[in-house]
Amino acid sequence: MLDGSDSCRGGVCRSAAVSPQPAAPVVTSHCQGDTRIDCLCRGAATYAKVSYPQQYGIYAEIETAAAVMRFNPGGEIVYLRGKGRDWPHPQEWLKRTIGDDWIYYSTGGYSGVVEAIGEYYLPNTPYPTNSLLGGHPFELDAVTRLIESWPALLAEATARLLPQAPAAVRDFLARAGGCDPAVLRQRAEELFAIIGGRVTVLPPDARHVDYDLVPLHISEGCLYKCRFCRVKTERPYRDREWDEVERQIAALRRWFGGNTVNCNSLFLGEHDALAADPELIIAAIVRAREELGLGDSVMTGGNVFLFGSVDSLLHAPSRLFAELERLPCSVYINIGLESVDQETLDKLGKPLAAARVVEAFHRMQEINGNFERIEITANFVMDDLAAGHLPAMLQLLRDGVSRRRPKGSIYLSPLRIGRPSRSLVMDFYRLKTLSRLPTFLYIIQRL
Ligand code: SF4
């Protein structure tokens, strides 16, 4: 869109669509001095791993002398980038999630980030997480100032742009003006209430869609209540009733409104949706995709993300995977294996026998080999809690797989929170080199 030096004398221009695709909407632009708005911009329609900032889907952009702000079609702010000299890097930005968190995307100096996490940009969260990489962007004045000042910047831009703005711009500015921080916080709370609580952890595979997804809880809790786990709920595991799921989908449709135009993915919660009745899993995906229009999104393809466990994977009938494969979307199931060393499992308080974990690992390989659109991935803890953990894990990732495979990612999850560590990163690289499966660090993100 507009770079810092651009300005115009004021007025309205209707330009061709940003995207060359024939169905792309027409961008309505309006500028006044150094302030400009572009409504109905169209970003990339396919999620891609790229080493430059990429905006996806349909959005509106306002650029002033101080910042670039982007909004979803509902007028909610989703992106911020400062233009001052103190902004940390011209290719770094803030993204606001539907849970109302601001995430700072940093290049990490571009060195090693993509090898470590599979993405070119490193997400920095405003809450403590297990990332081994990154700095402290939320301690920088330029970053905190922009998070606090964007409503004032929007108000100034609106006052400047409104007098001669075309109807489409006026409508958009009215929508954006109605989405102040208090409204956005309230909206996030409404979302959490609809699904029955905040999503405390998203599967690592959700990185493939930059965590842009619709959350739908078809079950609650998990099977194990492991001692080490910080994200578990104390609720016993249960499938949700179908009428609860139907009501949730209807409420999600009202909550998202037209914003699902940018969303092609579903997260089935909570911590072990694979343990749910197979018929419930399939029916929920089909109904949610249909009701929420995920198949009609401007984003190509479609995805479903969910967590599973050793027992839910080993108990899941083959017909479930056959039916998932027939769906018009890709399905990513992330299993918490944690360790194949019994002493480590015991220290973690994970009530599992190591032999069951090995069995689940081999079932993963089987499913990944037999189904094209299903990918089962797994998490292991990164920390060496007992001497046998790393050797046993390495043996499985190297000798438990006959050759290098492009599918079935392994995510290594540090247990430590808020303590980045270069030496652990070096350990990770050694493991990654020896593993025959794609291996990455898991940075825990909530919704
Ligand atoms: S690690 Fe998974 S199974 Fe264990 S308590 Fe946490 S959510 Fe439950």
Residues whose N, C-alpha, C, O or C-beta is under 5 A from the ligand:
A	BS01	SF4	C222 L223 Y224 K225 C226 C229 K232 H271 G336
